[in-house]
Amino acid sequence: MSLSGFKETDFNVFKIDGLEERMSAIQTQIQPKFKDLGDVLSADLSMLLGNEMYLHIAKHARRKVNPPKDTWMAIAHNKRGYKKHPHFQLGLFDDHLFVWLAFIYEVPNKATIAKSLLEQQEELFSSLPDDYVISLDHMKKEATPLKELSDDDLTSSLVRFRDVKKAEFLVGRHLDTNSSIVQDGQALLEFTKNTYEELLPLYRVAMASE
């Protein structure tokens, strides 16, 4: 199967005015690419983890007026949903593509997960490559390069994730819209597979805490 990467026209979807118009473009242009990539990625993760992993494509169903500023696919162990569980993401804002291991505020056992990540912080994060970034809010574009965070900074981020009800913690990679990897479906698949595999130790620690 030939996989399609994401082109300038896909990122330009977020310039379309109107909820229905933008959602129509997301559904026709972007979601089929999520499905093709996600089917391969979920099968790969299922094999690596030894249990079924399910693809979820964001529907943005709660939106009634404002069109989404980003869109994504998620992979989680739960067939019915992903937001309450550690999950893997691939998605787009208008100016970059993101690949995350995400712990968002809906996760009910945040404190337990954070405690485990804090206890193994050095082991889990020191091995990640320099191009990894950290986000504390999945709704914002901004992310901080992991290499720019001191150990204390990282600890503070995990403590905040543990203690603040709406706090989140995402770790992964960003790619600019003009990246050759983003535009090449096979290259993007390999990049995302590699990223997920490098994040598996964190995922396993988090799932053991669920």
Residue, then its C-alpha position, 0 to 999 in steps of 0.5 A: m500500500s502506498l502511504s501519502g504524506f501531508k502536503e501544504t494543502d493539508f496544513n492550509v485546511f486550518k485557514i478555512d473559515g467556518l466549522e462545517e467547511r473546515m471539518s469537511a476538509i479535515q474529513t476528506q483530506i486528512q482523515p483518510k491519511f490518518k486511517d492508512l498510517g494509523d492502521v499500520l502503526s496500531a498493528d505495529l504497536s500491538m505486536l510490540l506490546g503483545n496486546e491489541m492497540y486501537l486506532h481512534i481518529a478525532k471527530h471534534a464532535r463537541r465543537k458547535v461553533n469554533p472550527p478546530k485549530d488542530t486534528w489528530m489520530a490516537i492509538a490506545h489499548n482501549k477500543r472505546g476511547y483514548k482520552k482517559h488512558p496513556h496514548f500515542q498521537l499523530g496530528l497537525f497544527d497549521d505550522h507543524l506535525f506532532v508525534w506524541l505520547a500523551f497523558i492528558y487531563e482526563v486520565p484519572n490516575k495521573a498522580t500514580i503515573a506521575k509518581s512512577l515517571l518521577e521515580q524513574q525520571e533519569e532512566l526514562f528521559s536521559s536516553l531520548p534523542d535531543d530532538y524530543v520536546i515536552s508539552l504541558d497542554h495539548m491544546k497549545k502549539e508551544a513545546t520545549p526541547l527536552k535538551e533545554l530542560s534541566d533535571d529540576d525543570l523536568t521534575s517540576s513539570l511532572v510534579r505539576f502534572r501530578d498535583v494540578k487537576k487540569a495539568e497534562f504531560l506530552v513527550g514526543r517530536h515536532l516536524d515543520t510543515n516543509s519537512s521532507i519526512v512529513q511529505d513522504g508517507q513512508a518516511l513519515l511512517e518510519f519516523t513515527k514508528n521510531t518515535y513510538e518505539e523510543l517512547l515505549p519504556l515510558y508507556r509501559v511504566a505508565m500502563a503499569s501504574e493504571 
